[in-house]
Amino acid sequence: MSPMPQHLRAYLYTGLRIATPVLIVGGLVALWFAVSFEGYIGALMLFALSGCSFVGARELKEEEVKANAPAMADSFIARTGDQDRTSVGN
């Protein structure tokens, strides 16, 4: 799978962040005006979509942080006892 271009990631992150409160407000309005079972299900679906939007934006942000991690972070990885020993001879 090819990595997502940085500018597309920024636009998608921003769009998901904007969509989250819009979907929550839409879900509240739909819940307020719901008069049937289908109306309540529609409102719950809007709430579920807002949750998906929030989690998606959070995942995009975490991947960006991991991609921009400093190179020194790898040197602090815990080592096992076998890696500390130097081999002499043979």
PyMOL Python script that loads the backbone (N, CA, C, O; Angstrom):
from pymol import cmd

cmd.read_pdbstr("""\
ATOM      1  N   MET A   1       0.840  -1.173   0.000  1.00  0.00           N
ATOM      2  CA  MET A   1       0.000   0.000   0.000  1.00  0.00           C
ATOM      3  C   MET A   1       0.883   1.233   0.000  1.00  0.00           C
ATOM      4  O   MET A   1       1.785   1.347   0.829  1.00  0.00           O
ATOM      5  N   SER A   2       0.640   2.144  -0.905  1.00  0.00           N
ATOM      6  CA  SER A   2       1.471   3.338  -1.011  1.00  0.00           C
ATOM      7  C   SER A   2       1.070   4.347   0.065  1.00  0.00           C
ATOM      8  O   SER A   2      -0.101   4.439   0.431  1.00  0.00           O
ATOM      9  N   PRO A   3       2.044   5.098   0.567  1.00  0.00           N
ATOM     10  CA  PRO A   3       1.722   6.080   1.601  1.00  0.00           C
ATOM     11  C   PRO A   3       0.906   7.232   1.025  1.00  0.00           C
ATOM     12  O   PRO A   3       1.019   7.572  -0.152  1.00  0.00           O
ATOM     13  N   MET A   4       0.088   7.816   1.881  1.00  0.00           N
ATOM     14  CA  MET A   4      -0.763   8.926   1.476  1.00  0.00           C
ATOM     15  C   MET A   4       0.081  10.195   1.385  1.00  0.00           C
ATOM     16  O   MET A   4       0.889  10.453   2.277  1.00  0.00           O
ATOM     17  N   PRO A   5      -0.087  10.999   0.321  1.00  0.00           N
ATOM     18  CA  PRO A   5       0.660  12.263   0.228  1.00  0.00           C
ATOM     19  C   PRO A   5       0.332  13.185   1.412  1.00  0.00           C
ATOM     20  O   PRO A   5      -0.786  13.184   1.929  1.00  0.00           O
ATOM     21  N   GLN A   6       1.322  13.959   1.820  1.00  0.00           N
ATOM     22  CA  GLN A   6       1.175  14.789   3.019  1.00  0.00           C
ATOM     23  C   GLN A   6       0.072  15.835   2.862  1.00  0.00           C
ATOM     24  O   GLN A   6      -0.668  16.084   3.814  1.00  0.00           O
ATOM     25  N   HIS A   7      -0.057  16.454   1.685  1.00  0.00           N
ATOM     26  CA  HIS A   7      -1.083  17.480   1.519  1.00  0.00           C
ATOM     27  C   HIS A   7      -2.486  16.864   1.564  1.00  0.00           C
ATOM     28  O   HIS A   7      -3.416  17.484   2.080  1.00  0.00           O
ATOM     29  N   LEU A   8      -2.643  15.657   1.032  1.00  0.00           N
ATOM     30  CA  LEU A   8      -3.941  14.980   1.099  1.00  0.00           C
ATOM     31  C   LEU A   8      -4.272  14.595   2.538  1.00  0.00           C
ATOM     32  O   LEU A   8      -5.425  14.688   2.960  1.00  0.00           O
ATOM     33  N   ARG A   9      -3.268  14.168   3.282  1.00  0.00           N
ATOM     34  CA  ARG A   9      -3.461  13.825   4.696  1.00  0.00           C
ATOM     35  C   ARG A   9      -3.907  15.052   5.487  1.00  0.00           C
ATOM     36  O   ARG A   9      -4.773  14.947   6.355  1.00  0.00           O
ATOM     37  N   ALA A  10      -3.328  16.200   5.197  1.00  0.00           N
ATOM     38  CA  ALA A  10      -3.695  17.433   5.921  1.00  0.00           C
ATOM     39  C   ALA A  10      -5.139  17.821   5.612  1.00  0.00           C
ATOM     40  O   ALA A  10      -5.887  18.196   6.516  1.00  0.00           O
ATOM     41  N   TYR A  11      -5.537  17.734   4.337  1.00  0.00           N
ATOM     42  CA  TYR A  11      -6.915  18.076   3.973  1.00  0.00           C
ATOM     43  C   TYR A  11      -7.917  17.093   4.577  1.00  0.00           C
ATOM     44  O   TYR A  11      -8.976  17.497   5.056  1.00  0.00           O
ATOM     45  N   LEU A  12      -7.585  15.821   4.555  1.00  0.00           N
ATOM     46  CA  LEU A  12      -8.482  14.808   5.109  1.00  0.00           C
ATOM     47  C   LEU A  12      -8.610  14.982   6.623  1.00  0.00           C
ATOM     48  O   LEU A  12      -9.709  14.872   7.167  1.00  0.00           O
ATOM     49  N   TYR A  13      -7.506  15.249   7.298  1.00  0.00           N
ATOM     50  CA  TYR A  13      -7.534  15.476   8.743  1.00  0.00           C
ATOM     51  C   TYR A  13      -8.422  16.674   9.084  1.00  0.00           C
ATOM     52  O   TYR A  13      -9.241  16.608  10.000  1.00  0.00           O
ATOM     53  N   THR A  14      -8.250  17.767   8.338  1.00  0.00           N
ATOM     54  CA  THR A  14      -9.050  18.962   8.589  1.00  0.00           C
ATOM     55  C   THR A  14     -10.529  18.704   8.319  1.00  0.00           C
ATOM     56  O   THR A  14     -11.387  19.138   9.087  1.00  0.00           O
ATOM     57  N   GLY A  15     -10.826  18.003   7.240  1.00  0.00           N
ATOM     58  CA  GLY A  15     -12.216  17.689   6.921  1.00  0.00           C
ATOM     59  C   GLY A  15     -12.872  16.812   7.964  1.00  0.00           C
ATOM     60  O   GLY A  15     -14.035  17.019   8.311  1.00  0.00           O
ATOM     61  N   LEU A  16     -12.137  15.835   8.468  1.00  0.00           N
ATOM     62  CA  LEU A  16     -12.691  14.967   9.512  1.00  0.00           C
ATOM     63  C   LEU A  16     -12.906  15.730  10.808  1.00  0.00           C
ATOM     64  O   LEU A  16     -13.891  15.502  11.510  1.00  0.00           O
ATOM     65  N   ARG A  17     -11.987  16.637  11.129  1.00  0.00           N
ATOM     66  CA  ARG A  17     -12.151  17.440  12.344  1.00  0.00           C
ATOM     67  C   ARG A  17     -13.361  18.361  12.241  1.00  0.00           C
ATOM     68  O   ARG A  17     -14.050  18.582  13.236  1.00  0.00           O
ATOM     69  N   ILE A  18     -13.630  18.904  11.052  1.00  0.00           N
ATOM     70  CA  ILE A  18     -14.795  19.770  10.854  1.00  0.00           C
ATOM     71  C   ILE A  18     -16.078  18.943  10.847  1.00  0.00           C
ATOM     72  O   ILE A  18     -17.106  19.389  11.358  1.00  0.00           O
ATOM     73  N   ALA A  19     -16.025  17.742  10.271  1.00  0.00           N
ATOM     74  CA  ALA A  19     -17.226  16.916  10.152  1.00  0.00           C
ATOM     75  C   ALA A  19     -17.713  16.401  11.500  1.00  0.00           C
ATOM     76  O   ALA A  19     -18.909  16.165  11.667  1.00  0.00           O
ATOM     77  N   THR A  20     -16.822  16.223  12.456  1.00  0.00           N
ATOM     78  CA  THR A  20     -17.225  15.651  13.747  1.00  0.00           C
ATOM     79  C   THR A  20     -18.292  16.498  14.453  1.00  0.00           C
ATOM     80  O   THR A  20     -19.354  15.963  14.769  1.00  0.00           O
ATOM     81  N   PRO A  21     -18.064  17.786  14.716  1.00  0.00           N
ATOM     82  CA  PRO A  21     -19.122  18.553  15.401  1.00  0.00           C
ATOM     83  C   PRO A  21     -20.363  18.772  14.531  1.00  0.00           C
ATOM     84  O   PRO A  21     -21.477  18.865  15.046  1.00  0.00           O
ATOM     85  N   VAL A  22     -20.168  18.855  13.217  1.00  0.00           N
ATOM     86  CA  VAL A  22     -21.321  19.028  12.330  1.00  0.00           C
ATOM     87  C   VAL A  22     -22.235  17.810  12.418  1.00  0.00           C
ATOM     88  O   VAL A  22     -23.456  17.951  12.480  1.00  0.00           O
ATOM     89  N   LEU A  23     -21.647  16.613  12.424  1.00  0.00           N
ATOM     90  CA  LEU A  23     -22.450  15.391  12.527  1.00  0.00           C
ATOM     91  C   LEU A  23     -23.104  15.258  13.905  1.00  0.00           C
ATOM     92  O   LEU A  23     -24.220  14.750  14.016  1.00  0.00           O
ATOM     93  N   ILE A  24     -22.417  15.710  14.945  1.00  0.00           N
ATOM     94  CA  ILE A  24     -23.012  15.659  16.287  1.00  0.00           C
ATOM     95  C   ILE A  24     -24.231  16.581  16.358  1.00  0.00           C
ATOM     96  O   ILE A  24     -25.275  16.195  16.883  1.00  0.00           O
ATOM     97  N   VAL A  25     -24.095  17.787  15.834  1.00  0.00           N
ATOM     98  CA  VAL A  25     -25.227  18.723  15.834  1.00  0.00           C
ATOM     99  C   VAL A  25     -26.364  18.172  14.978  1.00  0.00           C
ATOM    100  O   VAL A  25     -27.533  18.262  15.353  1.00  0.00           O
ATOM    101  N   GLY A  26     -26.009  17.597  13.815  1.00  0.00           N
ATOM    102  CA  GLY A  26     -27.038  16.992  12.967  1.00  0.00           C
ATOM    103  C   GLY A  26     -27.741  15.841  13.663  1.00  0.00           C
ATOM    104  O   GLY A  26     -28.951  15.673  13.516  1.00  0.00           O
ATOM    105  N   GLY A  27     -26.991  15.044  14.423  1.00  0.00           N
ATOM    106  CA  GLY A  27     -27.596  13.953  15.181  1.00  0.00           C
ATOM    107  C   GLY A  27     -28.517  14.454  16.275  1.00  0.00           C
ATOM    108  O   GLY A  27     -29.578  13.876  16.514  1.00  0.00           O
ATOM    109  N   LEU A  28     -28.117  15.527  16.942  1.00  0.00           N
ATOM    110  CA  LEU A  28     -28.978  16.096  17.983  1.00  0.00           C
ATOM    111  C   LEU A  28     -30.262  16.659  17.396  1.00  0.00           C
ATOM    112  O   LEU A  28     -31.338  16.481  17.967  1.00  0.00           O
ATOM    113  N   VAL A  29     -30.156  17.336  16.262  1.00  0.00           N
ATOM    114  CA  VAL A  29     -31.348  17.884  15.603  1.00  0.00           C
ATOM    115  C   VAL A  29     -32.258  16.752  15.146  1.00  0.00           C
ATOM    116  O   VAL A  29     -33.474  16.815  15.327  1.00  0.00           O
ATOM    117  N   ALA A  30     -31.667  15.717  14.552  1.00  0.00           N
ATOM    118  CA  ALA A  30     -32.469  14.576  14.095  1.00  0.00           C
ATOM    119  C   ALA A  30     -33.133  13.868  15.270  1.00  0.00           C
ATOM    120  O   ALA A  30     -34.274  13.419  15.163  1.00  0.00           O
ATOM    121  N   LEU A  31     -32.422  13.767  16.388  1.00  0.00           N
ATOM    122  CA  LEU A  31     -32.997  13.129  17.570  1.00  0.00           C
ATOM    123  C   LEU A  31     -34.137  13.978  18.133  1.00  0.00           C
ATOM    124  O   LEU A  31     -35.144  13.440  18.594  1.00  0.00           O
ATOM    125  N   TRP A  32     -33.981  15.289  18.097  1.00  0.00           N
ATOM    126  CA  TRP A  32     -35.003  16.185  18.620  1.00  0.00           C
ATOM    127  C   TRP A  32     -36.294  16.103  17.799  1.00  0.00           C
ATOM    128  O   TRP A  32     -37.393  16.116  18.355  1.00  0.00           O
ATOM    129  N   PHE A  33     -36.151  16.019  16.469  1.00  0.00           N
ATOM    130  CA  PHE A  33     -37.318  16.010  15.603  1.00  0.00           C
ATOM    131  C   PHE A  33     -37.794  14.613  15.228  1.00  0.00           C
ATOM    132  O   PHE A  33     -38.723  14.477  14.433  1.00  0.00           O
ATOM    133  N   ALA A  34     -37.185  13.583  15.777  1.00  0.00           N
ATOM    134  CA  ALA A  34     -37.565  12.216  15.415  1.00  0.00           C
ATOM    135  C   ALA A  34     -38.958  11.902  15.959  1.00  0.00           C
ATOM    136  O   ALA A  34     -39.253  12.137  17.131  1.00  0.00           O
ATOM    137  N   VAL A  35     -39.794  11.373  15.092  1.00  0.00           N
ATOM    138  CA  VAL A  35     -41.148  11.003  15.510  1.00  0.00           C
ATOM    139  C   VAL A  35     -41.415   9.520  15.261  1.00  0.00           C
ATOM    140  O   VAL A  35     -42.478   9.008  15.610  1.00  0.00           O
ATOM    141  N   SER A  36     -40.456   8.840  14.662  1.00  0.00           N
ATOM    142  CA  SER A  36     -40.643   7.421  14.385  1.00  0.00           C
ATOM    143  C   SER A  36     -39.360   6.672  14.721  1.00  0.00           C
ATOM    144  O   SER A  36     -38.325   7.268  15.020  1.00  0.00           O
ATOM    145  N   PHE A  37     -39.461   5.363  14.664  1.00  0.00           N
ATOM    146  CA  PHE A  37     -38.311   4.511  14.941  1.00  0.00           C
ATOM    147  C   PHE A  37     -37.187   4.787  13.947  1.00  0.00           C
ATOM    148  O   PHE A  37     -36.016   4.813  14.325  1.00  0.00           O
ATOM    149  N   GLU A  38     -37.539   4.993  12.676  1.00  0.00           N
ATOM    150  CA  GLU A  38     -36.541   5.265  11.650  1.00  0.00           C
ATOM    151  C   GLU A  38     -35.805   6.577  11.920  1.00  0.00           C
ATOM    152  O   GLU A  38     -34.618   6.700  11.619  1.00  0.00           O
ATOM    153  N   GLY A  39     -36.503   7.542  12.479  1.00  0.00           N
ATOM    154  CA  GLY A  39     -35.874   8.812  12.832  1.00  0.00           C
ATOM    155  C   GLY A  39     -34.830   8.650  13.915  1.00  0.00           C
ATOM    156  O   GLY A  39     -33.755   9.246  13.850  1.00  0.00           O
ATOM    157  N   TYR A  40     -35.153   7.832  14.923  1.00  0.00           N
ATOM    158  CA  TYR A  40     -34.189   7.572  15.987  1.00  0.00           C
ATOM    159  C   TYR A  40     -32.985   6.803  15.471  1.00  0.00           C
ATOM    160  O   TYR A  40     -31.855   7.075  15.877  1.00  0.00           O
ATOM    161  N   ILE A  41     -33.213   5.849  14.582  1.00  0.00           N
ATOM    162  CA  ILE A  41     -32.102   5.089  14.002  1.00  0.00           C
ATOM    163  C   ILE A  41     -31.228   6.012  13.161  1.00  0.00           C
ATOM    164  O   ILE A  41     -30.002   5.902  13.192  1.00  0.00           O
ATOM    165  N   GLY A  42     -31.846   6.918  12.413  1.00  0.00           N
ATOM    166  CA  GLY A  42     -31.078   7.887  11.625  1.00  0.00           C
ATOM    167  C   GLY A  42     -30.216   8.777  12.501  1.00  0.00           C
ATOM    168  O   GLY A  42     -29.069   9.063  12.159  1.00  0.00           O
ATOM    169  N   ALA A  43     -30.761   9.218  13.633  1.00  0.00           N
ATOM    170  CA  ALA A  43     -29.993  10.046  14.568  1.00  0.00           C
ATOM    171  C   ALA A  43     -28.827   9.264  15.152  1.00  0.00           C
ATOM    172  O   ALA A  43     -27.723   9.793  15.280  1.00  0.00           O
ATOM    173  N   LEU A  44     -29.065   8.017  15.502  1.00  0.00           N
ATOM    174  CA  LEU A  44     -27.979   7.185  16.032  1.00  0.00           C
ATOM    175  C   LEU A  44     -26.908   6.924  14.980  1.00  0.00           C
ATOM    176  O   LEU A  44     -25.725   6.832  15.307  1.00  0.00           O
ATOM    177  N   MET A  45     -27.313   6.804  13.725  1.00  0.00           N
ATOM    178  CA  MET A  45     -26.334   6.633  12.656  1.00  0.00           C
ATOM    179  C   MET A  45     -25.478   7.883  12.487  1.00  0.00           C
ATOM    180  O   MET A  45     -24.283   7.780  12.211  1.00  0.00           O
ATOM    181  N   LEU A  46     -26.070   9.055  12.650  1.00  0.00           N
ATOM    182  CA  LEU A  46     -25.280  10.285  12.592  1.00  0.00           C
ATOM    183  C   LEU A  46     -24.287  10.361  13.744  1.00  0.00           C
ATOM    184  O   LEU A  46     -23.155  10.809  13.564  1.00  0.00           O
ATOM    185  N   PHE A  47     -24.708   9.926  14.925  1.00  0.00           N
ATOM    186  CA  PHE A  47     -23.779   9.883  16.054  1.00  0.00           C
ATOM    187  C   PHE A  47     -22.639   8.895  15.798  1.00  0.00           C
ATOM    188  O   PHE A  47     -21.489   9.172  16.138  1.00  0.00           O
ATOM    189  N   ALA A  48     -22.952   7.757  15.206  1.00  0.00           N
ATOM    190  CA  ALA A  48     -21.919   6.771  14.888  1.00  0.00           C
ATOM    191  C   ALA A  48     -20.952   7.326  13.844  1.00  0.00           C
ATOM    192  O   ALA A  48     -19.745   7.110  13.947  1.00  0.00           O
ATOM    193  N   LEU A  49     -21.463   8.034  12.848  1.00  0.00           N
ATOM    194  CA  LEU A  49     -20.587   8.637  11.842  1.00  0.00           C
ATOM    195  C   LEU A  49     -19.689   9.715  12.450  1.00  0.00           C
ATOM    196  O   LEU A  49     -18.538   9.872  12.042  1.00  0.00           O
ATOM    197  N   SER A  50     -20.211  10.448  13.413  1.00  0.00           N
ATOM    198  CA  SER A  50     -19.368  11.458  14.065  1.00  0.00           C
ATOM    199  C   SER A  50     -18.259  10.789  14.872  1.00  0.00           C
ATOM    200  O   SER A  50     -17.138  11.296  14.925  1.00  0.00           O
ATOM    201  N   GLY A  51     -18.560   9.665  15.493  1.00  0.00           N
ATOM    202  CA  GLY A  51     -17.524   8.915  16.204  1.00  0.00           C
ATOM    203  C   GLY A  51     -16.466   8.378  15.253  1.00  0.00           C
ATOM    204  O   GLY A  51     -15.274   8.420  15.558  1.00  0.00           O
ATOM    205  N   CYS A  52     -16.895   7.874  14.106  1.00  0.00           N
ATOM    206  CA  CYS A  52     -15.944   7.383  13.101  1.00  0.00           C
ATOM    207  C   CYS A  52     -15.071   8.522  12.586  1.00  0.00           C
ATOM    208  O   CYS A  52     -13.875   8.335  12.364  1.00  0.00           O
ATOM    209  N   SER A  53     -15.652   9.682  12.399  1.00  0.00           N
ATOM    210  CA  SER A  53     -14.899  10.843  11.935  1.00  0.00           C
ATOM    211  C   SER A  53     -13.856  11.258  12.967  1.00  0.00           C
ATOM    212  O   SER A  53     -12.722  11.583  12.614  1.00  0.00           O
ATOM    213  N   PHE A  54     -14.238  11.247  14.231  1.00  0.00           N
ATOM    214  CA  PHE A  54     -13.307  11.615  15.296  1.00  0.00           C
ATOM    215  C   PHE A  54     -12.145  10.635  15.383  1.00  0.00           C
ATOM    216  O   PHE A  54     -10.986  11.038  15.478  1.00  0.00           O
ATOM    217  N   VAL A  55     -12.469   9.341  15.349  1.00  0.00           N
ATOM    218  CA  VAL A  55     -11.422   8.317  15.446  1.00  0.00           C
ATOM    219  C   VAL A  55     -10.520   8.354  14.215  1.00  0.00           C
ATOM    220  O   VAL A  55      -9.307   8.181  14.332  1.00  0.00           O
ATOM    221  N   GLY A  56     -11.101   8.578  13.040  1.00  0.00           N
ATOM    222  CA  GLY A  56     -10.296   8.670  11.832  1.00  0.00           C
ATOM    223  C   GLY A  56      -9.331   9.836  11.879  1.00  0.00           C
ATOM    224  O   GLY A  56      -8.176   9.696  11.478  1.00  0.00           O
ATOM    225  N   ALA A  57      -9.780  10.978  12.359  1.00  0.00           N
ATOM    226  CA  ALA A  57      -8.897  12.139  12.482  1.00  0.00           C
ATOM    227  C   ALA A  57      -7.793  11.866  13.497  1.00  0.00           C
ATOM    228  O   ALA A  57      -6.643  12.254  13.291  1.00  0.00           O
ATOM    229  N   ARG A  58      -8.140  11.208  14.573  1.00  0.00           N
ATOM    230  CA  ARG A  58      -7.129  10.888  15.588  1.00  0.00           C
ATOM    231  C   ARG A  58      -6.078   9.932  15.038  1.00  0.00           C
ATOM    232  O   ARG A  58      -4.889  10.089  15.316  1.00  0.00           O
ATOM    233  N   GLU A  59      -6.512   8.938  14.254  1.00  0.00           N
ATOM    234  CA  GLU A  59      -5.570   7.996  13.653  1.00  0.00           C
ATOM    235  C   GLU A  59      -4.660   8.686  12.649  1.00  0.00           C
ATOM    236  O   GLU A  59      -3.467   8.388  12.591  1.00  0.00           O
ATOM    237  N   LEU A  60      -5.204   9.598  11.861  1.00  0.00           N
ATOM    238  CA  LEU A  60      -4.363  10.330  10.914  1.00  0.00           C
ATOM    239  C   LEU A  60      -3.322  11.165  11.642  1.00  0.00           C
ATOM    240  O   LEU A  60      -2.180  11.264  11.195  1.00  0.00           O
ATOM    241  N   LYS A  61      -3.706  11.760  12.748  1.00  0.00           N
ATOM    242  CA  LYS A  61      -2.771  12.579  13.514  1.00  0.00           C
ATOM    243  C   LYS A  61      -1.679  11.716  14.122  1.00  0.00           C
ATOM    244  O   LYS A  61      -0.519  12.129  14.139  1.00  0.00           O
ATOM    245  N   GLU A  62      -2.012  10.526  14.625  1.00  0.00           N
ATOM    246  CA  GLU A  62      -1.010   9.636  15.209  1.00  0.00           C
ATOM    247  C   GLU A  62      -0.017   9.164  14.158  1.00  0.00           C
ATOM    248  O   GLU A  62       1.178   9.070  14.440  1.00  0.00           O
ATOM    249  N   GLU A  63      -0.489   8.867  12.948  1.00  0.00           N
ATOM    250  CA  GLU A  63       0.419   8.443  11.892  1.00  0.00           C
ATOM    251  C   GLU A  63       1.357   9.573  11.501  1.00  0.00           C
ATOM    252  O   GLU A  63       2.521   9.331  11.181  1.00  0.00           O
ATOM    253  N   GLU A  64       0.866  10.801  11.524  1.00  0.00           N
ATOM    254  CA  GLU A  64       1.709  11.944  11.201  1.00  0.00           C
ATOM    255  C   GLU A  64       2.788  12.130  12.257  1.00  0.00           C
ATOM    256  O   GLU A  64       3.936  12.432  11.929  1.00  0.00           O
ATOM    257  N   VAL A  65       2.427  11.953  13.516  1.00  0.00           N
ATOM    258  CA  VAL A  65       3.398  12.097  14.595  1.00  0.00           C
ATOM    259  C   VAL A  65       4.450  10.998  14.489  1.00  0.00           C
ATOM    260  O   VAL A  65       5.639  11.258  14.676  1.00  0.00           O
ATOM    261  N   LYS A  66       4.020   9.770  14.187  1.00  0.00           N
ATOM    262  CA  LYS A  66       4.981   8.671  14.036  1.00  0.00           C
ATOM    263  C   LYS A  66       5.912   8.905  12.859  1.00  0.00           C
ATOM    264  O   LYS A  66       7.099   8.588  12.936  1.00  0.00           O
ATOM    265  N   ALA A  67       5.388   9.459  11.767  1.00  0.00           N
ATOM    266  CA  ALA A  67       6.212   9.697  10.581  1.00  0.00           C
ATOM    267  C   ALA A  67       7.224  10.810  10.824  1.00  0.00           C
ATOM    268  O   ALA A  67       8.306  10.794  10.239  1.00  0.00           O
ATOM    269  N   ASN A  68       6.894  11.764  11.668  1.00  0.00           N
ATOM    270  CA  ASN A  68       7.779  12.898  11.938  1.00  0.00           C
ATOM    271  C   ASN A  68       8.589  12.724  13.214  1.00  0.00           C
ATOM    272  O   ASN A  68       9.129  13.699  13.737  1.00  0.00           O
ATOM    273  N   ALA A  69       8.683  11.503  13.722  1.00  0.00           N
ATOM    274  CA  ALA A  69       9.439  11.257  14.955  1.00  0.00           C
ATOM    275  C   ALA A  69      10.924  11.522  14.707  1.00  0.00           C
ATOM    276  O   ALA A  69      11.430  11.235  13.622  1.00  0.00           O
ATOM    277  N   PRO A  70      11.619  12.059  15.691  1.00  0.00           N
ATOM    278  CA  PRO A  70      13.052  12.316  15.505  1.00  0.00           C
ATOM    279  C   PRO A  70      13.843  11.018  15.395  1.00  0.00           C
ATOM    280  O   PRO A  70      13.422   9.976  15.898  1.00  0.00           O
ATOM    281  N   ALA A  71      14.974  11.093  14.744  1.00  0.00           N
ATOM    282  CA  ALA A  71      15.800   9.899  14.522  1.00  0.00           C
ATOM    283  C   ALA A  71      16.409   9.381  15.814  1.00  0.00           C
ATOM    284  O   ALA A  71      16.712   8.192  15.908  1.00  0.00           O
ATOM    285  N   MET A  72      16.598  10.226  16.802  1.00  0.00           N
ATOM    286  CA  MET A  72      17.212   9.803  18.062  1.00  0.00           C
ATOM    287  C   MET A  72      16.296   8.882  18.864  1.00  0.00           C
ATOM    288  O   MET A  72      16.774   8.201  19.772  1.00  0.00           O
ATOM    289  N   ALA A  73      15.037   8.837  18.571  1.00  0.00           N
ATOM    290  CA  ALA A  73      14.116   8.015  19.349  1.00  0.00           C
ATOM    291  C   ALA A  73      14.458   6.539  19.236  1.00  0.00           C
ATOM    292  O   ALA A  73      14.176   5.775  20.160  1.00  0.00           O
ATOM    293  N   ASP A  74      15.058   6.117  18.130  1.00  0.00           N
ATOM    294  CA  ASP A  74      15.417   4.713  17.963  1.00  0.00           C
ATOM    295  C   ASP A  74      16.557   4.293  18.876  1.00  0.00           C
ATOM    296  O   ASP A  74      16.671   3.112  19.203  1.00  0.00           O
ATOM    297  N   SER A  75      17.397   5.220  19.295  1.00  0.00           N
ATOM    298  CA  SER A  75      18.544   4.850  20.115  1.00  0.00           C
ATOM    299  C   SER A  75      18.155   4.558  21.563  1.00  0.00           C
ATOM    300  O   SER A  75      18.966   4.013  22.312  1.00  0.00           O
ATOM    301  N   PHE A  76      16.947   4.904  21.971  1.00  0.00           N
ATOM    302  CA  PHE A  76      16.520   4.686  23.342  1.00  0.00           C
ATOM    303  C   PHE A  76      15.693   3.417  23.516  1.00  0.00           C
ATOM    304  O   PHE A  76      15.094   3.210  24.571  1.00  0.00           O
ATOM    305  N   ILE A  77      15.656   2.582  22.510  1.00  0.00           N
ATOM    306  CA  ILE A  77      14.915   1.329  22.605  1.00  0.00           C
ATOM    307  C   ILE A  77      15.646   0.395  23.571  1.00  0.00           C
ATOM    308  O   ILE A  77      16.872   0.287  23.545  1.00  0.00           O
ATOM    309  N   ALA A  78      14.876  -0.269  24.412  1.00  0.00           N
ATOM    310  CA  ALA A  78      15.472  -1.171  25.400  1.00  0.00           C
ATOM    311  C   ALA A  78      16.193  -2.310  24.700  1.00  0.00           C
ATOM    312  O   ALA A  78      15.703  -2.863  23.715  1.00  0.00           O
ATOM    313  N   ARG A  79      17.339  -2.645  25.210  1.00  0.00           N
ATOM    314  CA  ARG A  79      18.136  -3.717  24.639  1.00  0.00           C
ATOM    315  C   ARG A  79      18.084  -4.936  25.540  1.00  0.00           C
ATOM    316  O   ARG A  79      17.927  -4.829  26.756  1.00  0.00           O
ATOM    317  N   THR A  80      18.218  -6.079  24.927  1.00  0.00           N
ATOM    318  CA  THR A  80      18.283  -7.297  25.721  1.00  0.00           C
ATOM    319  C   THR A  80      19.717  -7.511  26.182  1.00  0.00           C
ATOM    320  O   THR A  80      20.631  -6.833  25.712  1.00  0.00           O
ATOM    321  N   GLY A  81      19.914  -8.430  27.080  1.00  0.00           N
ATOM    322  CA  GLY A  81      21.246  -8.710  27.594  1.00  0.00           C
ATOM    323  C   GLY A  81      22.195  -9.229  26.536  1.00  0.00           C
ATOM    324  O   GLY A  81      23.398  -8.978  26.610  1.00  0.00           O
ATOM    325  N   ASP A  82      21.682  -9.946  25.554  1.00  0.00           N
ATOM    326  CA  ASP A  82      22.540 -10.498  24.504  1.00  0.00           C
ATOM    327  C   ASP A  82      23.116  -9.401  23.618  1.00  0.00           C
ATOM    328  O   ASP A  82      24.211  -9.575  23.082  1.00  0.00           O
ATOM    329  N   GLN A  83      22.445  -8.317  23.447  1.00  0.00           N
ATOM    330  CA  GLN A  83      22.921  -7.256  22.569  1.00  0.00           C
ATOM    331  C   GLN A  83      24.034  -6.454  23.211  1.00  0.00           C
ATOM    332  O   GLN A  83      24.814  -5.822  22.499  1.00  0.00           O
ATOM    333  N   ASP A  84      24.136  -6.455  24.530  1.00  0.00           N
ATOM    334  CA  ASP A  84      25.166  -5.677  25.216  1.00  0.00           C
ATOM    335  C   ASP A  84      26.523  -6.363  25.198  1.00  0.00           C
ATOM    336  O   ASP A  84      27.553  -5.700  25.328  1.00  0.00           O
ATOM    337  N   ARG A  85      26.539  -7.661  25.040  1.00  0.00           N
ATOM    338  CA  ARG A  85      27.802  -8.407  25.081  1.00  0.00           C
ATOM    339  C   ARG A  85      28.568  -8.257  23.780  1.00  0.00           C
ATOM    340  O   ARG A  85      27.986  -8.211  22.696  1.00  0.00           O
ATOM    341  N   THR A  86      29.849  -8.185  23.906  1.00  0.00           N
ATOM    342  CA  THR A  86      30.688  -8.178  22.714  1.00  0.00           C
ATOM    343  C   THR A  86      31.298  -9.554  22.568  1.00  0.00           C
ATOM    344  O   THR A  86      31.655 -10.192  23.559  1.00  0.00           O
ATOM    345  N   SER A  87      31.413 -10.002  21.358  1.00  0.00           N
ATOM    346  CA  SER A  87      32.002 -11.337  21.138  1.00  0.00           C
ATOM    347  C   SER A  87      33.487 -11.183  20.887  1.00  0.00           C
ATOM    348  O   SER A  87      33.912 -10.363  20.073  1.00  0.00           O
ATOM    349  N   VAL A  88      34.263 -11.973  21.588  1.00  0.00           N
ATOM    350  CA  VAL A  88      35.736 -11.944  21.470  1.00  0.00           C
ATOM    351  C   VAL A  88      36.159 -13.321  21.009  1.00  0.00           C
ATOM    352  O   VAL A  88      35.697 -14.334  21.534  1.00  0.00           O
ATOM    353  N   GLY A  89      37.034 -13.351  20.032  1.00  0.00           N
ATOM    354  CA  GLY A  89      37.556 -14.634  19.565  1.00  0.00           C
ATOM    355  C   GLY A  89      36.824 -15.091  18.334  1.00  0.00           C
ATOM    356  O   GLY A  89      36.086 -14.347  17.689  1.00  0.00           O
ATOM    357  N   ASN A  90      37.063 -16.363  18.035  1.00  0.00           N
ATOM    358  CA  ASN A  90      36.504 -17.044  16.858  1.00  0.00           C
ATOM    359  C   ASN A  90      36.636 -16.170  15.675  1.00  0.00           C
ATOM    360  O   ASN A  90      36.228 -16.551  14.577  1.00  0.00           O
TER     361      ASN A  90
END
""", "prot")
cmd.dss("prot")
cmd.show_as("cartoon", "prot")
cmd.util.cbc("prot")
cmd.orient("prot")
